[in-house]
Amino acid sequence: MANDRNETADARHRARLEAFVVRARRIEAHSLVQDREALRSLANSEWSIVSDSQQITVRQELPPEEVVESAAARVRPLLLKGEQCHYDKALTAIAYFVREGTVPAQMKALRAQWRRRVEETDAEADGGYQVTVHDPATGRRGEMNDISLAHAWIYGDVVHHDAGRRAGADPFGLQERFRAAVPLIAWTTLATIELLDSIRALHAAQRLELSPAALDQPVVLKETTFAQEAKVYTAPVGTPPPADAAAPFPEGWSELVGPDRPTPP
């Protein structure tokens, strides 16, 4: 019985780890990742102060919203605890298979860092910054930390239309939600590919075993113009189709031929 339980646990952790690797490889292929230093700058929420004799301006240069939106779509499964590829589950799987040395402690530290940077918890303790608004005309006030604003953009503006999140974050506007989301998405992306690098190193050192498919299967399309030789058959509307892919075309179907091809006998 103990062996059965161990085999079940092995299979569960391996499936979660390989699911993470496949998703992380898709994230790694995103355009934002191609310049890791620029990605790190986004994760650190860097900005500059420009001053002249007239005024002081705080300036932030962020990627187009559409680019960040596509990155958010790729990252989102790692944020959801119910997903097999959830970041936390990958950490648990690594610590399960690699129990010696400093790896378990490193996974524990990464888990704590992930929760501080990504998960919505106590606003005062974990938010990188607070945004407060006050409309003197209406008396409307609001206060929200950057993590909650980021999640409002992800789940209220992008991958869902969560009415509750939108209502709660509406006083801050789309701009503030997006400005908060960019460093969260960038940091999550960076943390993911860095963990992927560690997993590959552990696999190369034979401390982790991954299937070739998890490491090699295609995860993104590099070409979206499709051209292949084919045979085309036509029939009057209502003509029964073949029973399955291996069955011949029944009576009523004829092959479409081009001007330079002879008509089939």
C-alpha positions in Angstrom: 0.0 0.0 0.0 2.8 2.4 0.8 4.4 1.8 -2.6 1.1 2.5 -4.2 0.7 5.8 -2.4 4.2 6.8 -3.3 3.6 6.0 -7.0 0.4 8.1 -6.9 2.2 11.0 -5.3 5.1 10.7 -7.7 2.7 10.8 -10.7 0.8 13.7 -9.3 3.8 15.9 -8.6 5.4 14.9 -12.0 2.2 15.9 -13.8 2.1 19.2 -12.1 5.8 19.9 -12.7 5.6 19.0 -16.4 2.4 21.1 -16.7 4.3 24.1 -15.3 7.3 23.5 -17.7 5.0 23.5 -20.7 3.2 26.7 -19.6 6.5 28.3 -18.6 8.0 27.5 -22.0 5.0 29.3 -23.7 5.6 32.3 -21.4 9.3 32.2 -22.2 8.5 32.6 -25.9 6.6 35.9 -25.4 8.0 39.0 -26.9 8.4 40.7 -23.5 10.9 38.0 -22.4 13.3 38.5 -25.2 14.9 41.4 -23.4 15.2 40.2 -19.8 16.8 43.4 -18.5 13.9 45.5 -19.9 11.5 42.9 -18.3 13.3 43.3 -15.0 12.9 47.1 -15.2 9.2 46.6 -15.7 9.0 44.2 -12.8 10.8 46.8 -10.6 8.3 49.5 -11.7 11.0 51.9 -12.6 10.1 55.5 -13.3 12.0 58.8 -13.6 11.5 62.4 -12.4 11.9 65.2 -15.0 12.0 68.7 -13.8 12.5 72.1 -15.4 11.8 75.7 -14.3 8.1 75.3 -14.8 7.1 71.9 -13.3 8.1 68.4 -12.1 7.0 65.4 -14.1 7.0 61.8 -13.0 7.5 59.7 -16.2 6.9 55.9 -16.7 7.3 54.2 -20.1 5.3 51.0 -20.3 4.6 48.6 -23.2 1.4 48.9 -25.2 -1.6 47.5 -23.3 -2.2 44.8 -26.0 1.3 43.4 -25.4 0.9 43.2 -21.7 -2.6 41.8 -22.2 -1.2 38.8 -24.2 1.4 38.2 -21.5 -1.3 38.3 -18.9 -3.2 35.6 -20.8 -0.1 33.4 -20.8 0.7 33.9 -17.1 -2.8 33.7 -15.8 -3.0 29.9 -15.2 0.0 30.2 -12.9 -2.0 32.5 -10.7 -4.9 30.2 -10.2 -4.6 27.6 -7.4 -7.0 25.2 -9.2 -4.7 24.9 -12.2 -2.3 22.0 -12.5 0.5 24.3 -13.6 0.1 26.7 -10.6 3.4 28.2 -9.6 3.1 27.0 -6.0 2.4 23.5 -7.1 5.6 23.5 -9.2 7.6 24.6 -6.1 6.1 21.8 -4.1 6.8 19.2 -6.8 10.5 20.3 -7.0 10.9 20.1 -3.2 9.2 16.6 -3.3 11.7 15.2 -5.9 14.8 17.1 -4.8 15.0 16.7 -1.0 18.7 17.0 -0.4 20.9 20.1 -0.4 19.5 23.7 -0.4 16.7 23.1 -2.9 13.8 22.7 -0.4 14.8 25.9 1.4 15.1 27.7 -1.9 11.6 26.6 -2.9 10.2 27.7 0.5 11.8 31.2 0.0 10.4 31.4 -3.6 7.0 30.5 -2.3 7.1 33.3 0.3 8.3 35.8 -2.3 5.6 34.8 -4.8 2.8 35.3 -2.2 4.1 38.7 -1.2 4.4 39.9 -4.8 1.4 38.3 -6.4 -1.3 37.2 -4.1 -4.0 39.6 -2.7 -3.5 39.6 1.1 -3.4 42.4 3.6 -3.2 45.7 1.7 -1.0 47.5 4.3 1.5 44.6 4.6 1.9 43.4 1.1 1.1 46.2 -1.3 4.1 47.9 -2.9 2.2 51.2 -2.8 -1.2 52.6 -2.1 -3.3 54.7 -4.4 -5.8 57.1 -2.8 -8.4 59.2 -4.7 -10.8 61.9 -3.7 -13.3 63.7 -6.0 -14.2 67.0 -4.3 -17.2 67.4 -6.5 -18.9 64.2 -5.4 -17.1 63.5 -2.2 -16.2 60.0 -3.5 -13.1 58.5 -1.9 -11.1 55.4 -2.5 -8.0 53.6 -1.5 -6.5 50.4 -3.0 -3.0 48.8 -3.1 -1.1 48.0 -6.2 -1.7 44.2 -6.1 -5.5 44.6 -5.9 -5.4 47.2 -8.7 -3.4 44.8 -10.8 -5.8 42.0 -10.2 -8.7 44.3 -11.0 -7.1 45.0 -14.4 -6.4 41.3 -15.0 -9.8 40.0 -14.0 -12.0 43.0 -14.5 -10.6 44.4 -17.8 -8.7 41.6 -19.5 -9.3 37.9 -19.0 -12.7 38.3 -17.3 -15.3 41.0 -16.8 -15.6 40.7 -13.1 -18.2 43.3 -12.2 -17.3 43.3 -8.5 -13.6 44.0 -9.2 -14.5 46.6 -11.8 -16.8 48.4 -9.4 -14.3 48.3 -6.6 -11.4 49.7 -8.7 -13.5 52.0 -10.9 -12.7 55.2 -9.0 -9.0 54.7 -9.9 -9.5 54.4 -13.6 -8.1 52.1 -16.3 -4.7 53.9 -16.2 -4.0 53.2 -12.6 -5.2 49.6 -12.9 -2.9 49.1 -15.9 0.1 50.8 -14.3 -0.2 48.5 -11.3 -0.7 45.4 -13.5 2.5 45.9 -15.6 5.0 45.2 -12.8 3.0 42.3 -11.4 2.8 40.6 -14.9 6.4 41.4 -15.6 7.6 40.1 -12.2 5.4 37.0 -12.5 6.9 36.4 -16.0 10.4 36.8 -14.7 9.9 34.5 -11.7 8.4 31.9 -14.0 11.3 31.8 -16.5 13.9 31.9 -13.8 12.2 28.9 -12.1 12.1 27.2 -15.6 15.9 27.8 -15.9 16.4 26.1 -12.5 14.2 23.1 -13.5 16.2 22.6 -16.7 19.5 22.8 -14.7 18.2 20.2 -12.2 17.1 18.0 -15.1 20.5 18.3 -16.8 22.1 17.3 -13.5 19.8 14.3 -13.3 18.3 15.5 -10.1 14.8 15.8 -11.7 13.4 13.6 -14.4 11.1 15.2 -17.0 9.6 13.7 -20.1 11.0 14.7 -23.5 7.6 16.0 -24.5 7.5 18.5 -21.6 10.8 19.9 -22.7 10.5 19.7 -26.5 6.8 19.7 -27.6 5.8 22.8 -29.6 4.2 25.4 -27.3 3.8 28.4 -29.7 3.2 28.8 -33.4 6.1 30.4 -35.3 4.2 30.4 -38.6 0.6 31.3 -39.0 0.3 31.1 -42.8 -0.6 27.5 -43.6 -0.1 25.9 -47.0 -0.1 22.2 -47.8 -0.9 20.0 -50.7 -4.4 18.6 -50.5 -7.2 16.9 -52.4 -10.5 18.7 -52.4 -13.8 16.9 -53.0 -17.2 18.4 -53.6 -20.7 17.2 -53.6 -24.3 18.6 -53.8 -25.7 19.9 -50.5 -27.1 17.0 -48.5 -24.8 14.3 -49.9 -23.8 12.0 -47.1 -20.1 12.4 -46.0 -17.6 9.6 -45.5 -18.3 7.5 -42.4 -14.9 8.3 -41.0 -11.4 9.6 -41.9 -10.4 6.2 -43.3 -13.6 5.5 -45.3 -13.8 6.3 -49.1 -16.0 9.0 -50.4 -19.4 7.7 -51.2 -21.2 8.1 -54.4 -22.0 11.7 -55.3 -18.6 13.1 -54.3 -16.0 14.1 -57.0 -12.5 15.4 -56.7 -11.9 19.0 -57.6 -9.1 19.3 -60.2 -7.1 22.3 -61.4 -6.6 23.2 -65.1 -3.2 21.5 -65.3 -4.3 18.2 -63.7 -6.2 15.5 -65.5 -9.6 14.5 -64.3 -9.3 11.3 -62.2 -10.6 8.2 -64.0 
